Amino acid sequence: QGRRNQNEKHMITLSEALDHSRSVQDFFTEKIRNWQDLESVSQRLAPMIGVDPDTLNKARKAIGARATSISVLCILERFHSIENPAGYLMSLVQQAQNGSFNLKRLLKGNIGGNCQLTTFYAV
């Protein structure tokens, strides 16, 4: 039961991710139709917001490609209030390493303009 609750805490659909991350449309006009499209867009977006390729790769290894992609979108949403986007992403990696990473809470924080620092399962 504990594992099931943990999995539910991190389940996010592609449409849910995109609904909470609307700023990406300001940078990329092509429609994101699947997870591969999202990963491609976030890989191109990361350097534009100050996340270097090495940091992006570290995040992918630690939290997975999809979680990293969604995290990059969350960082974009809160870009004006994040001084160091690469450092912010690495703090998410540290949270994953200590078991406190919560992608759903991070994503939901974008609604109220309060992107919170928070291995997820995408459906």
Backbone as CSV, one residue per row, in Angstrom:
resi,resn,N_x,N_y,N_z,CA_x,CA_y,CA_z,C_x,C_y,C_z
1,GLN,0.815,-1.194,0.000,0.000,0.000,0.000,0.862,1.263,0.000
2,GLY,1.964,1.277,0.771,2.841,2.444,0.816,3.434,2.762,-0.537
3,ARG,3.836,1.719,-1.278,4.398,1.918,-2.609,3.345,2.474,-3.566
4,ARG,2.113,1.985,-3.433,1.023,2.476,-4.283,0.782,3.962,-4.040
5,ASN,0.737,4.377,-2.785,0.548,5.792,-2.459,1.699,6.626,-3.004
6,GLN,2.914,6.112,-2.923,4.091,6.810,-3.449,3.950,6.994,-4.958
7,ASN,3.521,5.948,-5.668,3.364,6.029,-7.120,2.286,7.037,-7.499
8,GLU,1.162,7.015,-6.805,0.077,7.948,-7.099,0.510,9.390,-6.893
9,LYS,1.373,9.613,-5.953,1.872,10.955,-5.647,2.647,11.547,-6.824
10,HIS,3.149,10.671,-7.701,3.995,11.127,-8.798,3.393,10.904,-10.183
11,MET,2.178,10.410,-10.275,1.576,10.155,-11.584,1.087,11.461,-12.209
12,ILE,1.566,11.717,-13.412,1.212,12.941,-14.131,0.992,12.584,-15.593
13,THR,-0.089,13.079,-16.160,-0.321,12.867,-17.586,0.364,13.992,-18.372
14,LEU,0.555,13.754,-19.650,1.150,14.776,-20.498,0.266,16.025,-20.535
15,SER,-1.029,15.849,-20.666,-1.915,17.024,-20.726,-1.886,17.804,-19.414
16,GLU,-1.786,17.106,-18.303,-1.684,17.775,-17.008,-0.401,18.605,-16.936
17,ALA,0.684,18.039,-17.402,1.967,18.761,-17.407,1.874,20.017,-18.265
18,LEU,1.276,19.894,-19.433,1.181,21.040,-20.339,0.189,22.089,-19.849
19,ASP,-0.889,21.654,-19.214,-1.866,22.606,-18.678,-1.267,23.513,-17.611
20,HIS,-0.293,23.020,-16.875,0.323,23.786,-15.793,1.594,24.507,-16.231
21,SER,1.935,24.385,-17.495,3.191,24.956,-17.993,2.944,25.658,-19.320
22,ARG,2.183,26.698,-19.272,1.759,27.375,-20.504,2.837,28.274,-21.133
23,SER,3.826,28.695,-20.392,4.840,29.605,-20.929,5.666,28.979,-22.046
24,VAL,5.728,27.672,-22.092,6.517,27.018,-23.134,5.995,27.386,-24.516
25,GLN,4.704,27.682,-24.624,4.112,28.062,-25.910,4.632,29.404,-26.408
26,ASP,5.183,30.224,-25.514,5.778,31.494,-25.921,7.099,31.293,-26.652
27,PHE,7.728,30.148,-26.423,9.035,29.868,-27.017,8.964,28.902,-28.190
28,PHE,8.005,28.004,-28.157,7.888,26.975,-29.186,6.444,26.898,-29.658
29,THR,6.249,27.126,-30.936,4.893,27.136,-31.462,4.406,25.750,-31.858
30,GLU,5.334,24.809,-32.061,4.884,23.480,-32.460,4.123,22.808,-31.314
31,LYS,3.139,22.053,-31.675,2.299,21.372,-30.693,3.079,20.201,-30.079
32,ILE,3.000,20.088,-28.778,3.617,18.968,-28.074,2.560,17.870,-28.005
33,ARG,2.808,16.792,-28.739,1.808,15.728,-28.874,2.089,14.499,-28.012
34,ASN,3.336,14.346,-27.580,3.701,13.149,-26.813,4.904,13.460,-25.937
35,TRP,5.279,12.480,-25.130,6.405,12.684,-24.209,7.707,12.959,-24.952
36,GLN,7.895,12.333,-26.091,9.120,12.570,-26.865,9.194,14.031,-27.315
37,ASP,8.082,14.597,-27.755,8.053,16.012,-28.130,8.405,16.893,-26.928
38,LEU,7.835,16.569,-25.777,8.107,17.353,-24.570,9.583,17.286,-24.195
39,GLU,10.160,16.100,-24.276,11.575,15.944,-23.942,12.451,16.728,-24.913
40,SER,12.089,16.719,-26.191,12.847,17.474,-27.193,12.770,18.981,-26.932
41,VAL,11.576,19.466,-26.650,11.387,20.895,-26.369,12.152,21.295,-25.110
42,SER,12.063,20.493,-24.064,12.746,20.864,-22.818,14.267,20.837,-22.990
43,GLN,14.759,19.945,-23.833,16.198,19.894,-24.095,16.661,21.164,-24.811
44,ARG,15.824,21.687,-25.705,16.160,22.943,-26.394,15.938,24.153,-25.498
45,LEU,14.969,24.060,-24.607,14.643,25.156,-23.708,15.675,25.335,-22.594
46,ALA,16.200,24.242,-22.089,17.105,24.283,-20.928,18.242,25.299,-21.086
47,PRO,19.003,25.280,-22.180,20.085,26.278,-22.286,19.577,27.713,-22.362
48,MET,18.366,27.893,-22.858,17.782,29.235,-22.965,17.478,29.830,-21.590
49,ILE,17.276,28.959,-20.597,16.962,29.439,-19.253,18.129,29.250,-18.285
50,GLY,19.298,28.871,-18.809,20.491,28.804,-17.981,20.821,27.436,-17.402
51,VAL,20.239,26.382,-17.955,20.570,25.032,-17.504,21.511,24.422,-18.529
52,ASP,22.740,24.155,-18.099,23.753,23.620,-19.005,23.504,22.132,-19.274
53,PRO,24.060,21.610,-20.374,23.848,20.199,-20.733,24.286,19.210,-19.658
54,ASP,25.371,19.495,-18.951,25.839,18.583,-17.904,24.815,18.472,-16.773
55,THR,24.275,19.589,-16.354,23.255,19.589,-15.299,22.002,18.861,-15.770
56,LEU,21.612,19.099,-17.002,20.440,18.433,-17.559,20.635,16.912,-17.578
57,ASN,21.816,16.468,-17.973,22.107,15.034,-18.000,22.115,14.422,-16.601
58,LYS,22.662,15.142,-15.642,22.652,14.658,-14.256,21.222,14.489,-13.756
59,ALA,20.391,15.449,-14.089,18.987,15.373,-13.668,18.297,14.186,-14.328
60,ARG,18.534,13.993,-15.614,17.915,12.857,-16.314,18.285,11.534,-15.664
61,LYS,19.549,11.411,-15.294,20.001,10.165,-14.659,19.370,9.976,-13.287
62,ALA,19.167,11.060,-12.570,18.667,10.969,-11.196,17.146,10.843,-11.120
63,ILE,16.423,11.603,-11.944,14.960,11.617,-11.813,14.239,11.151,-13.075
64,GLY,14.983,10.876,-14.130,14.382,10.409,-15.375,14.139,11.543,-16.356
65,ALA,14.023,11.164,-17.619,13.869,12.150,-18.690,12.553,12.914,-18.583
66,ARG,11.475,12.216,-18.276,10.177,12.894,-18.213,10.101,13.853,-17.040
67,ALA,10.547,13.411,-15.893,10.531,14.297,-14.721,11.433,15.499,-14.936
68,THR,12.568,15.283,-15.585,13.471,16.396,-15.887,12.797,17.378,-16.833
69,SER,12.130,16.854,-17.848,11.435,17.725,-18.812,10.364,18.566,-18.131
70,ILE,9.585,17.944,-17.286,8.539,18.679,-16.568,9.165,19.697,-15.618
71,SER,10.258,19.320,-14.974,10.940,20.247,-14.069,11.447,21.476,-14.813
72,VAL,11.973,21.283,-16.021,12.434,22.411,-16.835,11.260,23.337,-17.149
73,LEU,10.103,22.770,-17.457,8.922,23.604,-17.717,8.500,24.374,-16.470
74,CYS,8.588,23.729,-15.315,8.249,24.421,-14.060,9.225,25.563,-13.790
75,ILE,10.488,25.331,-14.075,11.490,26.387,-13.891,11.174,27.560,-14.819
76,LEU,10.781,27.268,-16.052,10.400,28.333,-16.976,9.240,29.148,-16.417
77,GLU,8.248,28.469,-15.859,7.083,29.163,-15.311,7.467,30.128,-14.190
78,ARG,8.473,29.801,-13.436,8.895,30.616,-12.288,10.250,31.287,-12.541
79,PHE,10.617,31.413,-13.802,11.935,31.919,-14.164,12.251,33.266,-13.520
80,HIS,11.267,34.140,-13.444,11.492,35.486,-12.888,11.861,35.463,-11.407
81,SER,11.549,34.386,-10.718,11.851,34.332,-9.283,12.932,33.308,-8.921
82,ILE,13.535,32.683,-9.926,14.592,31.699,-9.678,15.915,32.305,-10.137
83,GLU,16.807,32.560,-9.195,18.079,33.202,-9.527,19.022,32.290,-10.289
84,ASN,18.992,31.001,-9.988,19.934,30.062,-10.575,19.178,28.809,-11.035
85,PRO,18.677,28.807,-12.272,17.893,27.664,-12.747,18.637,26.329,-12.680
86,ALA,19.922,26.320,-13.003,20.683,25.067,-12.934,20.789,24.592,-11.485
87,GLY,21.024,25.515,-10.574,21.085,25.171,-9.157,19.748,24.686,-8.640
88,TYR,18.681,25.287,-9.122,17.329,24.876,-8.741,17.072,23.436,-9.187
89,LEU,17.448,23.133,-10.438,17.272,21.773,-10.946,18.094,20.780,-10.133
90,MET,19.309,21.166,-9.767,20.141,20.268,-8.957,19.555,20.086,-7.564
91,SER,18.863,21.088,-7.045,18.211,20.915,-5.739,17.081,19.896,-5.844
92,LEU,16.410,19.851,-6.997,15.387,18.827,-7.216,16.018,17.438,-7.246
93,VAL,17.188,17.353,-7.858,17.925,16.082,-7.892,18.288,15.650,-6.471
94,GLN,18.739,16.595,-5.672,19.072,16.275,-4.277,17.835,15.809,-3.522
95,GLN,16.703,16.430,-3.789,15.469,15.989,-3.148,15.138,14.554,-3.555
96,ALA,15.358,14.228,-4.832,15.100,12.859,-5.293,16.016,11.881,-4.567
97,GLN,17.256,12.282,-4.362,18.208,11.409,-3.690,17.852,11.172,-2.229
98,ASN,17.224,12.144,-1.589,16.851,11.944,-0.184,15.386,11.533,-0.011
99,GLY,14.694,11.305,-1.134,13.339,10.772,-1.075,12.233,11.788,-0.914
100,SER,12.540,13.077,-0.999,11.498,14.083,-0.797,11.013,14.731,-2.098
101,PHE,11.508,14.274,-3.225,11.088,14.827,-4.518,9.627,14.498,-4.772
102,ASN,8.855,15.515,-5.127,7.440,15.334,-5.404,7.094,16.160,-6.630
103,LEU,7.118,15.525,-7.778,6.894,16.229,-9.032,5.481,16.794,-9.134
104,LYS,4.518,16.069,-8.632,3.135,16.545,-8.693,2.973,17.846,-7.905
105,ARG,3.578,17.927,-6.739,3.509,19.154,-5.935,4.242,20.291,-6.648
106,LEU,5.374,19.993,-7.263,6.112,21.000,-8.023,5.243,21.539,-9.154
107,LEU,4.629,20.660,-9.900,3.804,21.055,-11.030,2.569,21.825,-10.570
108,LYS,1.902,21.345,-9.561,0.699,22.006,-9.056,1.028,23.393,-8.504
109,GLY,2.240,23.590,-8.020,2.649,24.886,-7.505,2.656,25.964,-8.568
110,ASN,2.724,25.578,-9.828,2.716,26.564,-10.907,1.383,27.284,-11.026
111,ILE,0.299,26.661,-10.603,-1.027,27.267,-10.735,-1.109,28.561,-9.934
112,GLY,-0.659,28.501,-8.704,-0.741,29.673,-7.843,0.476,30.569,-7.938
113,GLY,1.363,30.290,-8.884,2.558,31.106,-9.016,3.540,30.853,-7.899
114,ASN,3.517,29.657,-7.340,4.412,29.327,-6.237,5.080,27.999,-6.506
115,CYS,5.893,27.943,-7.552,6.570,26.716,-7.928,7.465,26.282,-6.765
116,GLN,7.141,25.169,-6.170,7.852,24.716,-4.975,8.986,23.775,-5.349
117,LEU,10.035,23.790,-4.523,11.047,22.766,-4.685,10.449,21.451,-4.163
118,THR,10.302,20.553,-4.885,9.671,19.290,-4.483,10.309,18.093,-5.225
119,THR,11.315,9.365,-7.963,11.283,9.027,-9.371,9.814,8.936,-9.662
120,PHE,9.382,9.807,-10.537,7.972,9.919,-10.773,7.576,8.962,-11.867
121,TYR,6.291,8.741,-11.975,5.766,7.809,-12.948,4.776,8.560,-13.834
122,ALA,5.029,8.593,-15.106,4.138,9.282,-16.044,3.199,8.263,-16.661
123,VAL,1.998,8.681,-16.910,1.006,7.787,-17.517,0.654,8.252,-18.911
